[in-house]
Amino acid sequence: MEEIDLLIIGGGVIGLACACETASPKRTVCLLERHQRLGTVTSTHNSGVIHSGIYYPTGSLKAKLCLEGREALYGFCAQHHVPHQQTGKLILAEAGKDSSGLQALLDRGLANGVENLEIIAGSVVTKLEPNVAARSALWSPSTGIVDTEALVRTLQHKAENQGVIILPAMPLIGGNAHQDWVELHTPVEAIRARTVINAAGLEADNISAILGGLRFHIYPCRGEYAELDCKGPEQISRPVYPEPIAVAGHLGVHLTPTTWGTIMIGPTSHYQEAKDDYESERIPVEEFLEPTRNLLPSVQLENLRLGSSGIRAKLSADPTVFSDFLIERDPKQQLMIHAAGIDSPGLTACIAIARRVAKLVDDVLN
Protein backbone atom coordinates (compact mmCIF):
# COMPACT_ATOMS: atom_id res chain seq x y z
CA MET A 1 0.00 0.00 0.00
CA GLU A 2 1.34 3.40 -1.03
CA GLU A 3 1.55 5.91 1.81
CA ILE A 4 1.41 9.64 1.05
CA ASP A 5 0.66 12.88 2.84
CA LEU A 6 -2.03 14.30 0.57
CA LEU A 7 -4.30 12.87 -2.09
CA ILE A 8 -6.25 15.24 -4.37
CA ILE A 9 -9.28 13.84 -6.16
CA GLY A 10 -10.06 15.73 -9.36
CA GLY A 11 -7.82 17.08 -12.11
CA GLY A 12 -9.66 20.20 -13.20
CA VAL A 13 -8.41 23.73 -12.55
CA ILE A 14 -9.42 23.49 -8.87
CA GLY A 15 -7.61 20.22 -8.20
CA LEU A 16 -4.57 21.31 -10.19
CA ALA A 17 -4.41 24.71 -8.48
CA CYS A 18 -4.68 22.91 -5.12
CA ALA A 19 -1.79 20.65 -6.18
CA CYS A 20 0.37 23.68 -6.97
CA GLU A 21 -0.48 25.43 -3.70
CA THR A 22 -0.02 22.40 -1.43
CA ALA A 23 3.10 20.86 -3.00
CA SER A 24 6.22 20.94 -0.84
CA PRO A 25 9.60 19.17 -0.84
CA LYS A 26 8.67 17.76 2.58
CA ARG A 27 5.25 16.51 1.48
CA THR A 28 4.16 13.72 -0.88
CA VAL A 29 1.20 14.83 -2.99
CA CYS A 30 -0.74 12.72 -5.47
CA LEU A 31 -3.62 13.73 -7.75
CA LEU A 32 -6.19 11.30 -9.16
CA GLU A 33 -8.18 12.12 -12.30
CA ARG A 34 -10.75 9.67 -13.63
CA HIS A 35 -10.38 10.84 -17.24
CA GLN A 36 -7.37 10.23 -19.47
CA ARG A 37 -6.82 13.97 -19.94
CA LEU A 38 -7.01 16.58 -17.22
CA GLY A 39 -9.49 19.44 -17.21
CA THR A 40 -11.75 17.97 -19.88
CA VAL A 41 -15.03 18.40 -17.99
CA THR A 42 -16.13 21.76 -16.55
CA SER A 43 -12.73 23.47 -16.62
CA THR A 44 -12.54 23.74 -20.42
CA HIS A 45 -16.27 23.76 -21.21
CA ASN A 46 -17.19 27.29 -20.16
CA SER A 47 -16.96 30.86 -21.42
CA GLY A 48 -13.38 31.40 -20.27
CA VAL A 49 -14.26 34.71 -18.61
CA ILE A 50 -12.17 36.19 -15.81
CA HIS A 51 -14.94 37.77 -13.73
CA SER A 52 -14.66 41.03 -11.82
CA GLY A 53 -16.86 40.02 -8.84
CA ILE A 54 -20.09 42.00 -9.24
CA TYR A 55 -22.71 39.24 -9.30
CA TYR A 56 -22.28 37.54 -5.92
CA PRO A 57 -23.76 38.48 -2.53
CA THR A 58 -21.47 40.68 -0.47
CA GLY A 59 -19.62 38.65 2.12
CA SER A 60 -20.00 35.34 0.28
CA LEU A 61 -17.04 33.14 -0.57
CA LYS A 62 -17.84 33.64 -4.23
CA ALA A 63 -17.52 37.41 -3.90
CA LYS A 64 -14.37 37.31 -1.77
CA LEU A 65 -12.54 34.61 -3.70
CA CYS A 66 -13.52 36.03 -7.08
CA LEU A 67 -11.74 39.30 -6.27
CA GLU A 68 -8.70 37.57 -4.80
CA GLY A 69 -8.62 34.99 -7.55
CA ARG A 70 -9.00 37.50 -10.38
CA GLU A 71 -5.79 39.29 -9.49
CA ALA A 72 -3.99 36.02 -8.76
CA LEU A 73 -5.08 34.56 -12.09
CA TYR A 74 -4.01 37.62 -14.08
CA GLY A 75 -0.62 37.41 -12.37
CA PHE A 76 -0.30 33.66 -12.98
CA CYS A 77 -1.22 33.99 -16.66
CA ALA A 78 1.25 36.82 -17.19
CA GLN A 79 4.05 34.97 -15.40
CA HIS A 80 3.50 31.68 -17.24
CA HIS A 81 2.51 33.09 -20.64
CA VAL A 82 -1.04 31.73 -20.63
CA PRO A 83 -3.02 33.50 -23.40
CA HIS A 84 -5.35 36.00 -21.77
CA GLN A 85 -6.56 39.60 -22.05
CA GLN A 86 -8.00 42.09 -19.60
CA THR A 87 -10.65 43.27 -22.02
CA GLY A 88 -13.30 44.79 -19.78
CA LYS A 89 -16.96 43.85 -20.10
CA LEU A 90 -20.22 45.56 -21.05
CA ILE A 91 -23.52 44.63 -19.37
CA LEU A 92 -26.29 46.13 -21.47
CA ALA A 93 -29.44 47.65 -20.02
CA GLU A 94 -32.58 45.73 -20.89
CA ALA A 95 -34.54 47.47 -23.64
CA GLY A 96 -37.52 49.48 -22.43
CA LYS A 97 -36.47 49.50 -18.78
CA ASP A 98 -34.76 52.07 -16.58
CA SER A 99 -31.21 51.68 -15.28
CA SER A 100 -32.19 50.46 -11.80
CA GLY A 101 -31.00 46.93 -12.58
CA LEU A 102 -27.59 48.16 -13.66
CA GLN A 103 -27.40 50.45 -10.65
CA ALA A 104 -28.10 47.51 -8.34
CA LEU A 105 -25.27 45.58 -9.99
CA LEU A 106 -22.93 48.55 -9.66
CA ASP A 107 -23.82 49.00 -5.98
CA ARG A 108 -23.21 45.32 -5.27
CA GLY A 109 -19.92 45.39 -7.15
CA LEU A 110 -18.70 48.39 -5.18
CA ALA A 111 -19.77 46.73 -1.92
CA ASN A 112 -17.73 43.68 -2.95
CA GLY A 113 -14.65 45.82 -3.56
CA VAL A 114 -14.74 45.93 -7.37
CA GLU A 115 -13.17 49.17 -8.57
CA ASN A 116 -13.75 51.46 -11.56
CA LEU A 117 -17.31 50.35 -12.30
CA GLU A 118 -19.52 52.89 -14.01
CA ILE A 119 -22.78 53.17 -15.92
CA ILE A 120 -22.11 54.59 -19.37
CA ALA A 121 -24.38 56.04 -22.01
CA GLY A 122 -25.19 54.35 -25.30
CA SER A 123 -22.87 56.72 -27.17
CA VAL A 124 -19.94 55.52 -25.05
CA VAL A 125 -20.95 51.90 -25.65
CA THR A 126 -20.79 52.57 -29.39
CA LYS A 127 -17.29 54.00 -29.08
CA LEU A 128 -16.13 50.88 -27.23
CA GLU A 129 -18.06 48.44 -29.44
CA PRO A 130 -19.32 49.99 -32.70
CA ASN A 131 -21.41 46.92 -33.57
CA VAL A 132 -23.25 46.82 -30.24
CA ALA A 133 -26.43 48.85 -29.70
CA ALA A 134 -27.57 49.82 -26.20
CA ARG A 135 -29.27 52.69 -24.38
CA SER A 136 -26.79 52.34 -21.51
CA ALA A 137 -24.49 49.75 -20.00
CA LEU A 138 -22.48 48.89 -16.93
CA TRP A 139 -18.77 49.04 -17.75
CA SER A 140 -16.57 46.57 -15.84
CA PRO A 141 -12.94 47.23 -16.84
CA SER A 142 -11.37 44.47 -14.72
CA THR A 143 -13.11 41.61 -16.55
CA GLY A 144 -11.08 39.53 -18.99
CA ILE A 145 -10.79 36.30 -20.96
CA VAL A 146 -8.42 33.34 -20.73
CA ASP A 147 -7.54 30.28 -22.81
CA THR A 148 -8.81 27.59 -20.43
CA GLU A 149 -7.03 24.68 -22.12
CA ALA A 150 -3.71 26.51 -21.91
CA LEU A 151 -4.42 27.29 -18.25
CA VAL A 152 -5.03 23.60 -17.48
CA ARG A 153 -1.83 22.56 -19.26
CA THR A 154 0.20 25.18 -17.42
CA LEU A 155 -1.16 24.26 -14.01
CA GLN A 156 -0.44 20.61 -14.74
CA HIS A 157 3.15 21.32 -15.77
CA LYS A 158 3.71 23.47 -12.70
CA ALA A 159 2.31 20.80 -10.38
CA GLU A 160 4.47 18.10 -11.97
CA ASN A 161 7.56 20.31 -11.74
CA GLN A 162 6.83 20.70 -8.02
CA GLY A 163 6.87 16.94 -7.58
CA VAL A 164 3.14 16.19 -7.60
CA ILE A 165 2.36 12.66 -8.82
CA ILE A 166 -0.50 12.88 -11.31
CA LEU A 167 -2.42 9.70 -12.14
CA PRO A 168 -4.82 10.13 -15.10
CA ALA A 169 -7.50 7.57 -15.97
CA MET A 170 -7.53 6.61 -12.30
CA PRO A 171 -10.96 6.84 -10.65
CA LEU A 172 -11.57 6.39 -6.96
CA ILE A 173 -13.69 3.26 -6.51
CA GLY A 174 -13.71 2.86 -2.74
CA GLY A 175 -12.21 3.84 0.54
CA ASN A 176 -12.58 4.01 4.28
CA ALA A 177 -11.42 6.31 7.02
CA HIS A 178 -9.30 5.60 10.06
CA GLN A 179 -8.30 7.90 12.89
CA ASP A 180 -5.01 9.05 11.35
CA TRP A 181 -5.33 8.23 7.68
CA VAL A 182 -7.77 7.56 4.85
CA GLU A 183 -7.47 4.39 2.80
CA LEU A 184 -8.39 4.90 -0.85
CA HIS A 185 -8.86 2.31 -3.56
CA THR A 186 -8.31 2.70 -7.30
CA PRO A 187 -8.66 -0.07 -9.91
CA VAL A 188 -4.94 -0.88 -9.59
CA GLU A 189 -3.80 -0.05 -6.06
CA ALA A 190 -4.61 1.09 -2.54
CA ILE A 191 -3.31 4.38 -1.22
CA ARG A 192 -3.06 5.50 2.39
CA ALA A 193 -3.24 9.31 2.73
CA ARG A 194 -3.00 11.53 5.78
CA THR A 195 -5.52 13.89 4.24
CA VAL A 196 -7.70 14.12 1.13
CA ILE A 197 -8.92 17.06 -0.97
CA ASN A 198 -12.27 16.45 -2.65
CA ALA A 199 -12.09 18.57 -5.81
CA ALA A 200 -14.05 16.11 -7.92
CA GLY A 201 -16.45 18.58 -9.53
CA LEU A 202 -19.60 16.85 -10.72
CA GLU A 203 -18.66 13.74 -8.73
CA ALA A 204 -17.83 15.54 -5.46
CA ASP A 205 -21.02 14.31 -3.76
CA ASN A 206 -20.24 10.70 -4.67
CA ILE A 207 -16.64 11.01 -3.46
CA SER A 208 -17.83 12.38 -0.12
CA ALA A 209 -20.27 9.50 0.24
CA ILE A 210 -17.61 6.89 -0.62
CA LEU A 211 -15.34 8.25 2.09
CA GLY A 212 -18.06 8.50 4.73
CA GLY A 213 -18.24 12.27 4.68
CA LEU A 214 -20.88 14.98 4.51
CA ARG A 215 -23.97 14.12 2.49
CA PHE A 216 -24.77 16.72 -0.15
CA HIS A 217 -26.03 16.61 -3.71
CA ILE A 218 -24.49 17.96 -6.92
CA TYR A 219 -27.10 19.00 -9.48
CA PRO A 220 -25.81 18.94 -13.08
CA CYS A 221 -26.72 22.05 -15.05
CA ARG A 222 -25.96 21.93 -18.77
CA GLY A 223 -25.04 25.04 -20.70
CA GLU A 224 -24.92 25.04 -24.49
CA TYR A 225 -23.10 27.38 -26.85
CA ALA A 226 -23.23 28.64 -30.40
CA GLU A 227 -20.30 30.29 -32.15
CA LEU A 228 -19.65 32.91 -34.79
CA ASP A 229 -16.52 34.20 -36.45
CA CYS A 230 -15.24 37.45 -34.98
CA LYS A 231 -15.15 39.55 -38.14
CA GLY A 232 -16.94 42.37 -39.97
CA PRO A 233 -20.20 43.62 -38.45
CA GLU A 234 -20.17 40.73 -35.99
CA GLN A 235 -16.85 41.76 -34.44
CA ILE A 236 -16.52 42.56 -30.75
CA SER A 237 -13.38 42.89 -28.66
CA ARG A 238 -14.74 42.19 -25.15
CA PRO A 239 -17.50 40.20 -23.42
CA VAL A 240 -20.97 41.65 -23.89
CA TYR A 241 -23.67 40.54 -21.44
CA PRO A 242 -27.38 41.25 -21.07
CA GLU A 243 -28.77 42.52 -17.80
CA PRO A 244 -29.15 39.41 -15.59
CA ILE A 245 -32.54 37.74 -15.36
CA ALA A 246 -33.27 37.97 -11.64
CA VAL A 247 -36.15 35.48 -11.57
CA ALA A 248 -34.08 32.85 -13.40
CA GLY A 249 -30.91 33.23 -11.36
CA HIS A 250 -29.01 33.25 -14.64
CA LEU A 251 -26.62 35.74 -16.22
CA GLY A 252 -28.29 35.25 -19.60
CA VAL A 253 -26.86 34.20 -22.95
CA HIS A 254 -23.86 36.43 -23.56
CA LEU A 255 -21.09 37.00 -26.10
CA THR A 256 -17.46 36.24 -25.31
CA PRO A 257 -14.59 36.68 -27.77
CA THR A 258 -12.00 33.95 -27.47
CA THR A 259 -8.22 34.26 -27.55
CA TRP A 260 -8.25 32.31 -30.83
CA GLY A 261 -10.55 34.64 -32.77
CA THR A 262 -14.15 33.43 -32.51
CA ILE A 263 -17.12 34.52 -30.40
CA MET A 264 -18.87 32.15 -28.00
CA ILE A 265 -22.61 32.67 -27.59
CA GLY A 266 -24.10 31.25 -24.41
CA PRO A 267 -24.34 29.44 -22.17
CA THR A 268 -27.94 28.43 -21.81
CA SER A 269 -29.01 26.88 -18.51
CA HIS A 270 -30.82 23.56 -18.11
CA TYR A 271 -30.82 21.21 -15.13
CA GLN A 272 -30.63 17.51 -15.98
CA GLU A 273 -30.15 14.17 -14.25
CA ALA A 274 -27.09 12.91 -16.13
CA LYS A 275 -23.64 14.19 -15.23
CA ASP A 276 -22.11 13.14 -18.54
CA ASP A 277 -24.77 13.96 -21.16
CA TYR A 278 -23.50 16.82 -23.30
CA GLU A 279 -25.28 16.16 -26.59
CA SER A 280 -28.79 14.69 -26.33
CA GLU A 281 -31.61 17.03 -27.38
CA ARG A 282 -29.26 19.88 -28.18
CA ILE A 283 -30.85 23.29 -28.64
CA PRO A 284 -31.12 24.14 -32.38
CA VAL A 285 -28.89 26.95 -33.55
CA GLU A 286 -31.96 29.01 -34.50
CA GLU A 287 -32.77 29.54 -30.82
CA PHE A 288 -29.53 31.47 -30.33
CA LEU A 289 -30.39 34.06 -32.96
CA GLU A 290 -32.75 36.32 -30.97
CA PRO A 291 -30.65 36.55 -27.77
CA THR A 292 -27.59 37.23 -29.94
CA ARG A 293 -29.35 39.98 -31.90
CA ASN A 294 -30.39 41.62 -28.63
CA LEU A 295 -26.69 42.28 -28.09
CA LEU A 296 -25.33 42.32 -31.65
CA PRO A 297 -28.14 43.39 -34.02
CA SER A 298 -26.33 42.67 -37.30
CA VAL A 299 -26.01 38.92 -36.77
CA GLN A 300 -27.78 36.68 -39.29
CA LEU A 301 -28.65 33.02 -38.87
CA GLU A 302 -26.04 31.98 -41.43
CA ASN A 303 -23.37 33.54 -39.20
CA LEU A 304 -24.08 31.06 -36.40
CA ARG A 305 -23.03 27.46 -35.85
CA LEU A 306 -23.53 25.16 -32.90
CA GLY A 307 -20.68 25.17 -30.40
CA SER A 308 -19.73 23.08 -27.41
CA SER A 309 -21.67 22.34 -24.25
CA GLY A 310 -20.62 22.09 -20.63
CA ILE A 311 -22.09 20.92 -17.34
CA ARG A 312 -21.84 22.99 -14.16
CA ALA A 313 -21.80 21.47 -10.68
CA LYS A 314 -24.57 23.15 -8.68
CA LEU A 315 -25.31 22.74 -4.98
CA SER A 316 -28.91 23.88 -5.40
CA ALA A 317 -31.65 22.52 -7.66
CA ASP A 318 -33.38 25.91 -7.58
CA PRO A 319 -31.73 28.41 -9.95
CA THR A 320 -33.12 31.34 -7.97
CA VAL A 321 -31.45 30.20 -4.72
CA PHE A 322 -27.86 31.35 -4.21
CA SER A 323 -25.47 28.56 -3.26
CA ASP A 324 -21.95 29.40 -2.18
CA PHE A 325 -18.79 27.40 -2.67
CA LEU A 326 -18.36 24.49 -0.23
CA ILE A 327 -14.78 24.87 1.03
CA GLU A 328 -14.27 23.31 4.45
CA ARG A 329 -13.03 20.35 6.43
CA ASP A 330 -15.68 17.69 6.43
CA PRO A 331 -17.57 17.74 9.75
CA LYS A 332 -17.85 13.94 9.78
CA GLN A 333 -14.53 13.02 8.19
CA GLN A 334 -11.99 15.53 9.49
CA LEU A 335 -9.20 14.25 7.23
CA MET A 336 -11.18 15.26 4.11
CA ILE A 337 -11.33 18.81 2.78
CA HIS A 338 -14.02 19.80 0.31
CA ALA A 339 -13.66 22.15 -2.62
CA ALA A 340 -17.12 21.34 -3.98
CA GLY A 341 -20.01 23.07 -5.69
CA ILE A 342 -17.49 25.15 -7.62
CA ASP A 343 -19.55 26.71 -10.37
CA SER A 344 -19.01 30.28 -11.61
CA PRO A 345 -16.77 32.10 -10.71
CA GLY A 346 -14.71 28.98 -10.00
CA LEU A 347 -12.37 29.44 -12.97
CA THR A 348 -11.61 33.02 -11.95
CA ALA A 349 -11.21 32.05 -8.30
CA CYS A 350 -9.24 28.82 -8.76
CA ILE A 351 -5.96 30.07 -7.28
CA ALA A 352 -7.68 31.83 -4.37
CA ILE A 353 -9.73 28.69 -3.70
CA ALA A 354 -6.53 26.63 -3.73
CA ARG A 355 -4.84 28.97 -1.26
CA ARG A 356 -7.80 28.68 1.10
CA VAL A 357 -7.73 24.89 0.78
CA ALA A 358 -3.95 24.86 1.36
CA LYS A 359 -4.44 26.52 4.73
CA LEU A 360 -6.88 23.78 5.71
CA VAL A 361 -4.37 21.14 4.57
CA ASP A 362 -1.72 22.76 6.76
CA ASP A 363 -4.09 22.56 9.73
CA VAL A 364 -4.31 18.79 9.25
CA LEU A 365 -0.72 17.97 8.35
CA ASN A 366 1.28 20.39 10.46
C-alpha positions as CSV (number, residue, x, y, z in Angstrom):
1,M,0.0,0.0,0.0
2,E,1.3,3.4,-1.0
3,E,1.6,5.9,1.8
4,I,1.4,9.6,1.1
5,D,0.7,12.9,2.8
6,L,-2.0,14.3,0.6
7,L,-4.3,12.9,-2.1
8,I,-6.3,15.2,-4.4
9,I,-9.3,13.8,-6.2
10,G,-10.1,15.7,-9.4
11,G,-7.8,17.1,-12.1
12,G,-9.7,20.2,-13.2
13,V,-8.4,23.7,-12.5
14,I,-9.4,23.5,-8.9
15,G,-7.6,20.2,-8.2
16,L,-4.6,21.3,-10.2
17,A,-4.4,24.7,-8.5
18,C,-4.7,22.9,-5.1
19,A,-1.8,20.7,-6.2
20,C,0.4,23.7,-7.0
21,E,-0.5,25.4,-3.7
22,T,0.0,22.4,-1.4
23,A,3.1,20.9,-3.0
24,S,6.2,20.9,-0.8
25,P,9.6,19.2,-0.8
26,K,8.7,17.8,2.6
27,R,5.2,16.5,1.5
28,T,4.2,13.7,-0.9
29,V,1.2,14.8,-3.0
30,C,-0.7,12.7,-5.5
31,L,-3.6,13.7,-7.7
32,L,-6.2,11.3,-9.2
33,E,-8.2,12.1,-12.3
34,R,-10.7,9.7,-13.6
35,H,-10.4,10.8,-17.2
36,Q,-7.4,10.2,-19.5
37,R,-6.8,14.0,-19.9
38,L,-7.0,16.6,-17.2
39,G,-9.5,19.4,-17.2
40,T,-11.8,18.0,-19.9
41,V,-15.0,18.4,-18.0
42,T,-16.1,21.8,-16.5
43,S,-12.7,23.5,-16.6
44,T,-12.5,23.7,-20.4
45,H,-16.3,23.8,-21.2
46,N,-17.2,27.3,-20.2
47,S,-17.0,30.9,-21.4
48,G,-13.4,31.4,-20.3
49,V,-14.3,34.7,-18.6
50,I,-12.2,36.2,-15.8
51,H,-14.9,37.8,-13.7
52,S,-14.7,41.0,-11.8
53,G,-16.9,40.0,-8.8
54,I,-20.1,42.0,-9.2
55,Y,-22.7,39.2,-9.3
56,Y,-22.3,37.5,-5.9
57,P,-23.8,38.5,-2.5
58,T,-21.5,40.7,-0.5
59,G,-19.6,38.7,2.1
60,S,-20.0,35.3,0.3
61,L,-17.0,33.1,-0.6
62,K,-17.8,33.6,-4.2
63,A,-17.5,37.4,-3.9
64,K,-14.4,37.3,-1.8
65,L,-12.5,34.6,-3.7
66,C,-13.5,36.0,-7.1
67,L,-11.7,39.3,-6.3
68,E,-8.7,37.6,-4.8
69,G,-8.6,35.0,-7.6
70,R,-9.0,37.5,-10.4
71,E,-5.8,39.3,-9.5
72,A,-4.0,36.0,-8.8
73,L,-5.1,34.6,-12.1
74,Y,-4.0,37.6,-14.1
75,G,-0.6,37.4,-12.4
76,F,-0.3,33.7,-13.0
77,C,-1.2,34.0,-16.7
78,A,1.3,36.8,-17.2
79,Q,4.1,35.0,-15.4
80,H,3.5,31.7,-17.2
81,H,2.5,33.1,-20.6
82,V,-1.0,31.7,-20.6
83,P,-3.0,33.5,-23.4
84,H,-5.4,36.0,-21.8
85,Q,-6.6,39.6,-22.0
86,Q,-8.0,42.1,-19.6
87,T,-10.6,43.3,-22.0
88,G,-13.3,44.8,-19.8
89,K,-17.0,43.9,-20.1
90,L,-20.2,45.6,-21.0
91,I,-23.5,44.6,-19.4
92,L,-26.3,46.1,-21.5
93,A,-29.4,47.6,-20.0
94,E,-32.6,45.7,-20.9
95,A,-34.5,47.5,-23.6
96,G,-37.5,49.5,-22.4
97,K,-36.5,49.5,-18.8
98,D,-34.8,52.1,-16.6
99,S,-31.2,51.7,-15.3
100,S,-32.2,50.5,-11.8
101,G,-31.0,46.9,-12.6
102,L,-27.6,48.2,-13.7
103,Q,-27.4,50.5,-10.7
104,A,-28.1,47.5,-8.3
105,L,-25.3,45.6,-10.0
106,L,-22.9,48.5,-9.7
107,D,-23.8,49.0,-6.0
108,R,-23.2,45.3,-5.3
109,G,-19.9,45.4,-7.1
110,L,-18.7,48.4,-5.2
111,A,-19.8,46.7,-1.9
112,N,-17.7,43.7,-3.0
113,G,-14.6,45.8,-3.6
114,V,-14.7,45.9,-7.4
115,E,-13.2,49.2,-8.6
116,N,-13.8,51.5,-11.6
117,L,-17.3,50.3,-12.3
118,E,-19.5,52.9,-14.0
119,I,-22.8,53.2,-15.9
120,I,-22.1,54.6,-19.4
121,A,-24.4,56.0,-22.0
122,G,-25.2,54.3,-25.3
123,S,-22.9,56.7,-27.2
124,V,-19.9,55.5,-25.1
125,V,-21.0,51.9,-25.7
126,T,-20.8,52.6,-29.4
127,K,-17.3,54.0,-29.1
128,L,-16.1,50.9,-27.2
129,E,-18.1,48.4,-29.4
130,P,-19.3,50.0,-32.7
131,N,-21.4,46.9,-33.6
132,V,-23.3,46.8,-30.2
133,A,-26.4,48.9,-29.7
134,A,-27.6,49.8,-26.2
135,R,-29.3,52.7,-24.4
136,S,-26.8,52.3,-21.5
137,A,-24.5,49.7,-20.0
138,L,-22.5,48.9,-16.9
139,W,-18.8,49.0,-17.7
140,S,-16.6,46.6,-15.8
141,P,-12.9,47.2,-16.8
142,S,-11.4,44.5,-14.7
143,T,-13.1,41.6,-16.6
144,G,-11.1,39.5,-19.0
145,I,-10.8,36.3,-21.0
146,V,-8.4,33.3,-20.7
147,D,-7.5,30.3,-22.8
148,T,-8.8,27.6,-20.4
149,E,-7.0,24.7,-22.1
150,A,-3.7,26.5,-21.9
151,L,-4.4,27.3,-18.3
152,V,-5.0,23.6,-17.5
153,R,-1.8,22.6,-19.3
154,T,0.2,25.2,-17.4
155,L,-1.2,24.3,-14.0
156,Q,-0.4,20.6,-14.7
157,H,3.2,21.3,-15.8
158,K,3.7,23.5,-12.7
159,A,2.3,20.8,-10.4
160,E,4.5,18.1,-12.0
161,N,7.6,20.3,-11.7
162,Q,6.8,20.7,-8.0
163,G,6.9,16.9,-7.6
164,V,3.1,16.2,-7.6
165,I,2.4,12.7,-8.8
166,I,-0.5,12.9,-11.3
167,L,-2.4,9.7,-12.1
168,P,-4.8,10.1,-15.1
169,A,-7.5,7.6,-16.0
170,M,-7.5,6.6,-12.3
171,P,-11.0,6.8,-10.7
172,L,-11.6,6.4,-7.0
173,I,-13.7,3.3,-6.5
174,G,-13.7,2.9,-2.7
175,G,-12.2,3.8,0.5
176,N,-12.6,4.0,4.3
177,A,-11.4,6.3,7.0
178,H,-9.3,5.6,10.1
179,Q,-8.3,7.9,12.9
180,D,-5.0,9.1,11.3
181,W,-5.3,8.2,7.7
182,V,-7.8,7.6,4.8
183,E,-7.5,4.4,2.8
184,L,-8.4,4.9,-0.9
185,H,-8.9,2.3,-3.6
186,T,-8.3,2.7,-7.3
187,P,-8.7,-0.1,-9.9
188,V,-4.9,-0.9,-9.6
189,E,-3.8,-0.1,-6.1
190,A,-4.6,1.1,-2.5
191,I,-3.3,4.4,-1.2
192,R,-3.1,5.5,2.4
193,A,-3.2,9.3,2.7
194,R,-3.0,11.5,5.8
195,T,-5.5,13.9,4.2
196,V,-7.7,14.1,1.1
197,I,-8.9,17.1,-1.0
198,N,-12.3,16.5,-2.7
199,A,-12.1,18.6,-5.8
200,A,-14.0,16.1,-7.9
201,G,-16.4,18.6,-9.5
202,L,-19.6,16.8,-10.7
203,E,-18.7,13.7,-8.7
204,A,-17.8,15.5,-5.5
205,D,-21.0,14.3,-3.8
206,N,-20.2,10.7,-4.7
207,I,-16.6,11.0,-3.5
208,S,-17.8,12.4,-0.1
209,A,-20.3,9.5,0.2
210,I,-17.6,6.9,-0.6
211,L,-15.3,8.2,2.1
212,G,-18.1,8.5,4.7
213,G,-18.2,12.3,4.7
214,L,-20.9,15.0,4.5
215,R,-24.0,14.1,2.5
216,F,-24.8,16.7,-0.1
217,H,-26.0,16.6,-3.7
218,I,-24.5,18.0,-6.9
219,Y,-27.1,19.0,-9.5
220,P,-25.8,18.9,-13.1
221,C,-26.7,22.0,-15.1
222,R,-26.0,21.9,-18.8
223,G,-25.0,25.0,-20.7
224,E,-24.9,25.0,-24.5
225,Y,-23.1,27.4,-26.8
226,A,-23.2,28.6,-30.4
227,E,-20.3,30.3,-32.2
228,L,-19.6,32.9,-34.8
229,D,-16.5,34.2,-36.5
230,C,-15.2,37.4,-35.0
231,K,-15.2,39.5,-38.1
232,G,-16.9,42.4,-40.0
233,P,-20.2,43.6,-38.5
234,E,-20.2,40.7,-36.0
235,Q,-16.9,41.8,-34.4
236,I,-16.5,42.6,-30.7
237,S,-13.4,42.9,-28.7
238,R,-14.7,42.2,-25.2
239,P,-17.5,40.2,-23.4
240,V,-21.0,41.7,-23.9
241,Y,-23.7,40.5,-21.4
242,P,-27.4,41.3,-21.1
243,E,-28.8,42.5,-17.8
244,P,-29.1,39.4,-15.6
245,I,-32.5,37.7,-15.4
246,A,-33.3,38.0,-11.6
247,V,-36.2,35.5,-11.6
248,A,-34.1,32.9,-13.4
249,G,-30.9,33.2,-11.4
250,H,-29.0,33.3,-14.6
251,L,-26.6,35.7,-16.2
252,G,-28.3,35.2,-19.6
253,V,-26.9,34.2,-22.9
254,H,-23.9,36.4,-23.6
255,L,-21.1,37.0,-26.1
256,T,-17.5,36.2,-25.3
257,P,-14.6,36.7,-27.8
258,T,-12.0,34.0,-27.5
259,T,-8.2,34.3,-27.5
260,W,-8.2,32.3,-30.8
261,G,-10.5,34.6,-32.8
262,T,-14.2,33.4,-32.5
263,I,-17.1,34.5,-30.4
264,M,-18.9,32.1,-28.0
265,I,-22.6,32.7,-27.6
266,G,-24.1,31.3,-24.4
267,P,-24.3,29.4,-22.2
268,T,-27.9,28.4,-21.8
269,S,-29.0,26.9,-18.5
270,H,-30.8,23.6,-18.1
271,Y,-30.8,21.2,-15.1
272,Q,-30.6,17.5,-16.0
273,E,-30.2,14.2,-14.2
274,A,-27.1,12.9,-16.1
275,K,-23.6,14.2,-15.2
276,D,-22.1,13.1,-18.5
277,D,-24.8,14.0,-21.2
278,Y,-23.5,16.8,-23.3
279,E,-25.3,16.2,-26.6
280,S,-28.8,14.7,-26.3
281,E,-31.6,17.0,-27.4
282,R,-29.3,19.9,-28.2
283,I,-30.9,23.3,-28.6
284,P,-31.1,24.1,-32.4
285,V,-28.9,27.0,-33.5
286,E,-32.0,29.0,-34.5
287,E,-32.8,29.5,-30.8
288,F,-29.5,31.5,-30.3
289,L,-30.4,34.1,-33.0
290,E,-32.7,36.3,-31.0
291,P,-30.6,36.5,-27.8
292,T,-27.6,37.2,-29.9
293,R,-29.4,40.0,-31.9
294,N,-30.4,41.6,-28.6
295,L,-26.7,42.3,-28.1
296,L,-25.3,42.3,-31.6
297,P,-28.1,43.4,-34.0
298,S,-26.3,42.7,-37.3
299,V,-26.0,38.9,-36.8
300,Q,-27.8,36.7,-39.3
301,L,-28.7,33.0,-38.9
302,E,-26.0,32.0,-41.4
303,N,-23.4,33.5,-39.2
304,L,-24.1,31.1,-36.4
305,R,-23.0,27.5,-35.8
306,L,-23.5,25.2,-32.9
307,G,-20.7,25.2,-30.4
308,S,-19.7,23.1,-27.4
309,S,-21.7,22.3,-24.3
310,G,-20.6,22.1,-20.6
311,I,-22.1,20.9,-17.3
312,R,-21.8,23.0,-14.2
313,A,-21.8,21.5,-10.7
314,K,-24.6,23.1,-8.7
315,L,-25.3,22.7,-5.0
316,S,-28.9,23.9,-5.4
317,A,-31.6,22.5,-7.7
318,D,-33.4,25.9,-7.6
319,P,-31.7,28.4,-10.0
320,T,-33.1,31.3,-8.0
321,V,-31.4,30.2,-4.7
322,F,-27.9,31.4,-4.2
323,S,-25.5,28.6,-3.3
324,D,-22.0,29.4,-2.2
325,F,-18.8,27.4,-2.7
326,L,-18.4,24.5,-0.2
327,I,-14.8,24.9,1.0
328,E,-14.3,23.3,4.5
329,R,-13.0,20.3,6.4
330,D,-15.7,17.7,6.4
331,P,-17.6,17.7,9.8
332,K,-17.9,13.9,9.8
333,Q,-14.5,13.0,8.2
334,Q,-12.0,15.5,9.5
335,L,-9.2,14.3,7.2
336,M,-11.2,15.3,4.1
337,I,-11.3,18.8,2.8
338,H,-14.0,19.8,0.3
339,A,-13.7,22.1,-2.6
340,A,-17.1,21.3,-4.0
341,G,-20.0,23.1,-5.7
342,I,-17.5,25.2,-7.6
343,D,-19.5,26.7,-10.4
344,S,-19.0,30.3,-11.6
345,P,-16.8,32.1,-10.7
346,G,-14.7,29.0,-10.0
347,L,-12.4,29.4,-13.0
348,T,-11.6,33.0,-11.9
349,A,-11.2,32.1,-8.3
350,C,-9.2,28.8,-8.8
351,I,-6.0,30.1,-7.3
352,A,-7.7,31.8,-4.4
353,I,-9.7,28.7,-3.7
354,A,-6.5,26.6,-3.7
355,R,-4.8,29.0,-1.3
356,R,-7.8,28.7,1.1
357,V,-7.7,24.9,0.8
358,A,-4.0,24.9,1.4
359,K,-4.4,26.5,4.7
360,L,-6.9,23.8,5.7
361,V,-4.4,21.1,4.6
362,D,-1.7,22.8,6.8
363,D,-4.1,22.6,9.7
364,V,-4.3,18.8,9.2
365,L,-0.7,18.0,8.4
366,N,1.3,20.4,10.5
